[in-house]
Amino acid sequence: MDNTTRYERLLDRYREGGLPRRTFLGLIGASAAAYGVMGGPFSGFARAQDVKQVRFDGWGGVVSEAFREHAFNPYTEKTGITVVDGTFGGADEYLARIKAGQPGEFNLAHLSGVFDYARYHHQGLSSVLNEENIPNLANVIPALQDVFRKITDGTLSAVPYNYGTTGLAYNRKHISDEEIAEKGANILIDQAYKGKIGGWSDWKTRIWYAALQTGQDPNKIEDMEAVWDAIRTSRDTVLKFWASGAELMSLLAEEEIYVTEGWSGRIRALQDQGHDIGYFDPPGGLGWQECIFVLKGSPMGACEELVNFMLEPEVAIAVAEGQFYPPALDPNKVDLGKIVPSLPAFDPAGTLASLNFFEPEYWNSHEAEWAKQYGRVEAGY
């Protein structure tokens, strides 16, 4: 039996439920060397063998754990290329590291939003992916690709990978579903919960929710003074602004806070752990997509091999189930199984038309002014 036939039969058994995911990944890993020599789905691996390692930076916690278990370890088994993974709390922090580092030191990053894609491109950090080396891109939701192509003149510097929302997470012991639906974003500045409120220490998210709290369109703010006043109220009401998904989960799990914005996948993880945490996307709530961005100066062949492997449906679905965020795969082209459709923010139509996103040009044009002013307000001014 040749390796291509072996791979296809393994896929069939996995899809029919005859193989557990771990067994499937292990078996295709055992055939990796032969694929590199003989061709088939992994024929490109041979091209990348002169590269010993690539670096991947992401958000840590359950997200990084899912990448490591379902993507990086199997990829290393197939190629012999080590994936060195680091973590960051936000794109601003990571961007500062890149600027302070050496060319080629950082390779791939799990960036959030079209805003960051545009910003990194304008900073001269983008690459141009050879899409012929990423055939699994054909299964990715077209709308997620198109917004990136508009920024980089039709090319891609990243592949869309997953999406989610930043909605309201709340402890049902103290806040009912009815109350959260009635108050929406304003519950985050409700004096009744002073000292039991949390929030993400990201200036964009703070401004977005302050716009909602003042009845404005976050992508077309007309009264910034009202926004800054709402942020000051939030500053004086909140217990803590969290800086990572792990900290968000800890604050809610330990009941240090009763309500906060939260990332949909992290809240699903808490729910699956048995915590009575509710999740609600308020009107105008924030949607986002994440991508695997390949930085300028990276070993492109190896990076393209990795992102193509990560987009392999079985791998992408396994990662999605592990990190609790829907994959960027088009549900009209790929059977996503039973778990993915149950995840928060999942769009069965594959258009994401119901979600609200940062308008990249609008937010980039205000970044310098708003980020500076947010720092002043956060400091007490």
C-alpha positions as semicolon CSV with decimal commas, in nm:
position;residue;x (nm);y (nm);z (nm)
1;M;0,000;0,000;0,000
2;D;0,151;0,340;-0,093
3;N;0,152;0,622;0,159
4;T;-0,110;0,832;-0,022
5;T;-0,357;0,543;-0,005
6;R;-0,266;0,485;0,359
7;Y;-0,330;0,850;0,441
8;E;-0,665;0,853;0,262
9;R;-0,777;0,535;0,440
10;L;-0,678;0,680;0,776
11;L;-0,877;0,993;0,696
12;D;-1,181;0,782;0,606
13;R;-1,157;0,584;0,930
14;Y;-1,119;0,902;1,134
15;R;-1,413;1,073;0,963
16;E;-1,633;0,766;1,014
17;G;-1,553;0,761;1,384
18;G;-1,332;0,452;1,370
19;L;-1,022;0,629;1,506
20;P;-0,983;0,861;1,807
21;R;-0,819;1,195;1,719
22;R;-0,496;1,120;1,909
23;T;-0,459;0,785;1,733
24;F;-0,524;0,943;1,394
25;L;-0,262;1,213;1,446
26;G;-0,012;0,958;1,567
27;L;-0,062;0,729;1,269
28;I;-0,025;1,000;1,007
29;G;0,283;1,115;1,196
30;A;0,434;0,768;1,156
31;S;0,411;0,803;0,778
32;A;0,564;1,151;0,760
33;A;0,908;1,061;0,626
34;A;0,761;0,855;0,345
35;Y;0,529;1,139;0,249
36;G;0,822;1,377;0,223
37;V;0,998;1,144;-0,018
38;M;0,712;0,993;-0,216
39;G;0,471;1,284;-0,253
40;G;0,107;1,308;-0,154
41;P;-0,050;1,553;0,092
42;F;0,277;1,625;0,271
43;S;0,516;1,625;-0,025
44;G;0,626;1,981;0,046
45;F;0,780;1,883;0,380
46;A;1,100;1,779;0,203
47;R;1,156;2,139;0,092
48;A;1,163;2,264;0,451
49;Q;1,400;2,008;0,598
50;D;1,694;2,251;0,598
51;V;1,504;2,457;0,859
52;K;1,546;2,322;1,212
53;Q;1,289;2,534;1,394
54;V;1,032;2,812;1,362
55;R;0,892;3,031;1,635
56;F;0,521;3,074;1,700
57;D;0,384;3,330;1,948
58;G;0,028;3,322;2,079
59;W;-0,210;3,399;2,362
60;G;-0,115;3,127;2,611
61;G;-0,348;2,919;2,828
62;V;-0,596;2,680;2,667
63;V;-0,531;2,836;2,326
64;S;-0,160;2,757;2,330
65;E;-0,228;2,415;2,479
66;A;-0,461;2,335;2,188
67;F;-0,202;2,447;1,933
68;R;0,072;2,247;2,100
69;E;-0,126;1,923;2,130
70;H;-0,314;1,923;1,802
71;A;-0,086;2,114;1,564
72;F;0,272;2,172;1,674
73;N;0,360;1,830;1,812
74;P;0,213;1,641;1,513
75;Y;0,379;1,887;1,274
76;T;0,717;1,829;1,437
77;E;0,667;1,452;1,414
78;K;0,603;1,486;1,041
79;T;0,875;1,734;0,948
80;G;1,142;1,720;1,216
81;I;1,103;2,098;1,248
82;T;1,066;2,217;1,607
83;V;0,800;2,477;1,682
84;V;0,920;2,704;1,961
85;D;0,612;2,868;2,109
86;G;0,604;3,187;2,311
87;T;0,314;3,383;2,457
88;F;0,201;3,743;2,484
89;G;-0,082;3,929;2,656
90;G;-0,161;4,164;2,370
91;A;-0,059;4,274;2,022
92;D;0,097;4,598;2,150
93;E;0,327;4,406;2,380
94;Y;0,422;4,163;2,106
95;L;0,488;4,439;1,855
96;A;0,730;4,601;2,100
97;R;0,917;4,271;2,132
98;I;0,949;4,237;1,754
99;K;1,087;4,589;1,721
100;A;1,342;4,520;1,994
101;G;1,440;4,182;1,847
102;Q;1,663;4,073;1,563
103;P;1,540;4,025;1,203
104;G;1,402;3,673;1,167
105;E;1,386;3,613;1,543
106;F;1,006;3,602;1,537
107;N;0,829;3,403;1,265
108;L;0,457;3,335;1,314
109;A;0,204;3,502;1,541
110;H;-0,157;3,436;1,636
111;L;-0,275;3,794;1,583
112;S;-0,624;3,922;1,657
113;G;-0,824;4,123;1,413
114;V;-0,790;4,300;1,083
115;F;-0,671;4,603;1,281
116;D;-0,351;4,424;1,382
117;Y;-0,299;4,281;1,034
118;A;-0,310;4,634;0,889
119;R;-0,091;4,777;1,163
120;Y;0,180;4,513;1,124
121;H;0,172;4,560;0,748
122;H;0,211;4,937;0,777
123;Q;0,502;4,879;1,015
124;G;0,682;4,695;0,733
125;L;0,653;4,355;0,903
126;S;0,441;4,173;0,645
127;S;0,548;3,894;0,413
128;V;0,392;3,757;0,093
129;L;0,271;3,400;0,122
130;N;0,304;3,164;-0,173
131;E;-0,053;3,036;-0,177
132;E;0,042;2,742;-0,398
133;N;0,214;2,601;-0,088
134;I;-0,109;2,642;0,114
135;P;-0,373;2,439;-0,076
136;N;-0,591;2,415;0,235
137;L;-0,656;2,789;0,202
138;A;-0,927;2,686;-0,044
139;N;-1,137;2,569;0,253
140;V;-1,118;2,902;0,441
141;I;-1,421;3,134;0,455
142;P;-1,371;3,378;0,162
143;A;-1,492;3,683;0,357
144;L;-1,214;3,631;0,614
145;Q;-0,951;3,630;0,340
146;D;-1,092;3,924;0,145
147;V;-1,051;4,178;0,426
148;F;-0,681;4,093;0,448
149;R;-0,627;4,102;0,070
150;K;-0,767;4,456;0,055
151;I;-0,489;4,571;0,287
152;T;-0,201;4,394;0,112
153;D;-0,292;4,453;-0,253
154;G;-0,448;4,113;-0,316
155;T;-0,178;3,906;-0,147
156;L;-0,181;3,749;0,198
157;S;0,066;3,785;0,484
158;A;-0,145;3,561;0,705
159;V;-0,408;3,290;0,692
160;P;-0,737;3,339;0,878
161;Y;-0,760;3,076;1,149
162;N;-1,046;3,128;1,396
163;Y;-1,299;3,381;1,517
164;G;-1,499;3,470;1,826
165;T;-1,657;3,754;2,019
166;T;-1,574;3,972;2,318
167;G;-1,904;3,970;2,501
168;L;-2,026;3,989;2,860
169;A;-1,931;3,711;3,102
170;Y;-2,115;3,702;3,432
171;N;-2,155;3,489;3,743
172;R;-2,509;3,353;3,749
173;K;-2,504;3,331;4,129
174;H;-2,511;3,710;4,140
175;I;-2,639;3,832;3,802
176;S;-2,936;3,682;3,619
177;D;-2,970;3,628;3,245
178;E;-3,257;3,876;3,248
179;E;-3,048;4,148;3,416
180;I;-2,759;4,110;3,174
181;A;-2,994;4,127;2,875
182;E;-3,162;4,439;3,017
183;K;-2,846;4,633;3,107
184;G;-2,613;4,514;2,833
185;A;-2,279;4,694;2,818
186;N;-2,388;4,938;3,090
187;I;-2,356;4,667;3,355
188;L;-1,980;4,720;3,333
189;I;-2,022;5,066;3,490
190;D;-2,307;4,975;3,725
191;Q;-2,230;5,108;4,074
192;A;-2,424;4,818;4,225
193;Y;-2,132;4,592;4,130
194;K;-1,847;4,830;4,211
195;G;-1,540;4,628;4,310
196;K;-1,676;4,315;4,142
197;I;-1,629;4,421;3,781
198;G;-1,340;4,331;3,555
199;G;-1,228;4,436;3,209
200;W;-0,959;4,378;2,951
201;S;-0,673;4,629;2,970
202;D;-0,680;4,685;2,595
203;W;-0,741;5,046;2,490
204;K;-0,941;4,950;2,180
205;T;-1,181;4,728;2,374
206;R;-1,222;4,988;2,648
207;I;-1,312;5,254;2,389
208;W;-1,544;5,017;2,202
209;Y;-1,746;4,934;2,513
210;A;-1,746;5,298;2,628
211;A;-1,896;5,391;2,292
212;L;-2,173;5,135;2,347
213;Q;-2,228;5,271;2,698
214;T;-2,278;5,619;2,556
215;G;-2,511;5,505;2,279
216;Q;-2,262;5,549;1,994
217;D;-2,143;5,343;1,699
218;P;-1,789;5,231;1,795
219;N;-1,681;5,263;1,431
220;K;-1,819;5,617;1,403
221;I;-1,776;5,792;1,738
222;E;-1,907;6,148;1,745
223;D;-1,856;6,241;2,111
224;M;-1,516;6,127;2,238
225;E;-1,546;6,327;2,560
226;A;-1,845;6,115;2,657
227;V;-1,638;5,805;2,581
228;W;-1,350;5,921;2,801
229;D;-1,595;5,999;3,082
230;A;-1,739;5,646;3,056
231;I;-1,386;5,503;3,068
232;R;-1,315;5,710;3,380
233;T;-1,630;5,569;3,540
234;S;-1,518;5,219;3,448
235;R;-1,171;5,286;3,592
236;D;-1,323;5,391;3,923
237;T;-1,569;5,101;3,934
238;V;-1,359;4,806;3,825
239;L;-1,170;4,575;4,059
240;K;-0,904;4,489;3,802
241;F;-0,826;4,518;3,435
242;W;-0,697;4,176;3,331
243;A;-0,415;4,130;3,083
244;S;-0,448;3,768;2,968
245;G;-0,702;3,495;2,909
246;A;-0,562;3,297;3,200
247;E;-0,614;3,594;3,432
248;L;-0,967;3,643;3,300
249;M;-1,054;3,283;3,376
250;S;-0,897;3,295;3,721
251;L;-1,084;3,611;3,824
252;L;-1,417;3,458;3,725
253;A;-1,348;3,109;3,856
254;E;-1,237;3,240;4,197
255;E;-1,539;3,477;4,207
256;E;-1,318;3,780;4,257
257;I;-1,534;3,946;3,994
258;Y;-1,896;3,890;3,894
259;V;-1,897;4,047;3,549
260;T;-1,650;4,148;3,278
261;E;-1,601;4,151;2,906
262;G;-1,472;3,811;2,812
263;W;-1,349;3,614;2,515
264;S;-1,614;3,367;2,403
265;G;-1,384;3,063;2,393
266;R;-1,237;3,124;2,737
267;I;-1,587;3,151;2,883
268;R;-1,688;2,825;2,715
269;A;-1,381;2,666;2,875
270;L;-1,498;2,785;3,218
271;Q;-1,847;2,652;3,154
272;D;-1,707;2,313;3,056
273;Q;-1,510;2,312;3,381
274;G;-1,840;2,336;3,570
275;H;-1,848;2,708;3,655
276;D;-2,191;2,873;3,638
277;I;-2,074;3,155;3,412
278;G;-2,314;3,303;3,160
279;Y;-2,216;3,465;2,831
280;F;-2,405;3,734;2,641
281;D;-2,320;3,928;2,324
282;P;-2,483;4,269;2,375
283;P;-2,616;4,474;2,084
284;G;-2,313;4,617;1,907
285;G;-2,087;4,366;2,081
286;L;-1,743;4,304;1,944
287;G;-1,657;4,027;1,702
288;W;-1,306;3,943;1,590
289;Q;-1,113;3,704;1,377
290;E;-0,763;3,575;1,440
291;C;-0,500;3,488;1,187
292;I;-0,165;3,313;1,168
293;F;0,058;3,601;1,056
294;V;0,397;3,524;0,898
295;L;0,649;3,797;0,969
296;K;0,894;3,938;0,719
297;G;1,231;3,760;0,724
298;S;1,087;3,424;0,831
299;P;1,178;3,093;0,660
300;M;0,881;3,105;0,425
301;G;0,882;2,744;0,306
302;A;0,869;2,603;0,658
303;C;0,610;2,860;0,769
304;E;0,388;2,789;0,471
305;E;0,413;2,417;0,546
306;L;0,309;2,481;0,905
307;V;0,010;2,702;0,826
308;N;-0,109;2,460;0,559
309;F;-0,088;2,176;0,809
310;M;-0,274;2,385;1,067
311;L;-0,552;2,438;0,810
312;E;-0,585;2,064;0,745
313;P;-0,953;2,013;0,838
314;E;-0,887;1,741;1,095
315;V;-0,617;1,952;1,261
316;A;-0,811;2,281;1,250
317;I;-1,121;2,115;1,394
318;A;-0,918;1,948;1,670
319;V;-0,760;2,283;1,760
320;A;-1,102;2,451;1,755
321;E;-1,243;2,193;1,992
322;G;-0,942;2,239;2,217
323;Q;-0,943;2,619;2,231
324;F;-1,324;2,665;2,203
325;Y;-1,317;2,907;1,908
326;P;-1,476;2,822;1,571
327;P;-1,221;2,763;1,294
328;A;-1,199;2,982;0,983
329;L;-1,299;2,682;0,770
330;D;-1,606;2,735;0,555
331;P;-1,896;2,523;0,691
332;N;-2,030;2,509;0,334
333;K;-1,716;2,322;0,226
334;V;-1,606;2,130;0,536
335;D;-1,804;1,912;0,774
336;L;-1,712;2,066;1,111
337;G;-1,856;1,785;1,321
338;K;-2,084;1,817;1,623
339;I;-1,882;2,023;1,871
340;V;-1,779;2,323;1,659
341;P;-2,141;2,426;1,578
342;S;-2,209;2,441;1,954
343;L;-1,926;2,689;2,021
344;P;-2,007;3,054;2,106
345;A;-2,009;3,287;1,804
346;F;-2,027;3,002;1,548
347;D;-2,187;3,116;1,222
348;P;-2,342;2,823;1,030
349;A;-2,373;3,042;0,718
350;G;-1,999;3,107;0,706
351;T;-2,042;3,481;0,636
352;L;-1,998;3,635;0,985
353;A;-2,241;3,904;0,870
354;S;-2,403;3,920;1,215
355;L;-2,080;4,019;1,392
356;N;-1,938;4,369;1,445
357;F;-1,566;4,423;1,379
358;F;-1,313;4,701;1,422
359;E;-1,302;4,909;1,103
360;P;-0,923;4,895;1,044
361;E;-0,874;5,226;0,864
362;Y;-1,087;5,414;1,115
363;W;-0,911;5,271;1,419
364;N;-0,562;5,290;1,271
365;S;-0,615;5,657;1,190
366;H;-0,694;5,728;1,557
367;E;-0,447;5,489;1,719
368;A;-0,175;5,739;1,815
369;E;-0,420;5,989;1,963
370;W;-0,652;5,747;2,139
371;A;-0,387;5,512;2,277
372;K;-0,202;5,809;2,430
373;Q;-0,517;5,959;2,579
374;Y;-0,629;5,622;2,712
375;G;-0,297;5,594;2,895
376;R;-0,360;5,933;3,057
377;V;-0,715;5,843;3,160
378;E;-0,600;5,506;3,297
379;A;-0,340;5,692;3,505
380;G;-0,612;5,906;3,664
381;Y;-0,643;6,213;3,440
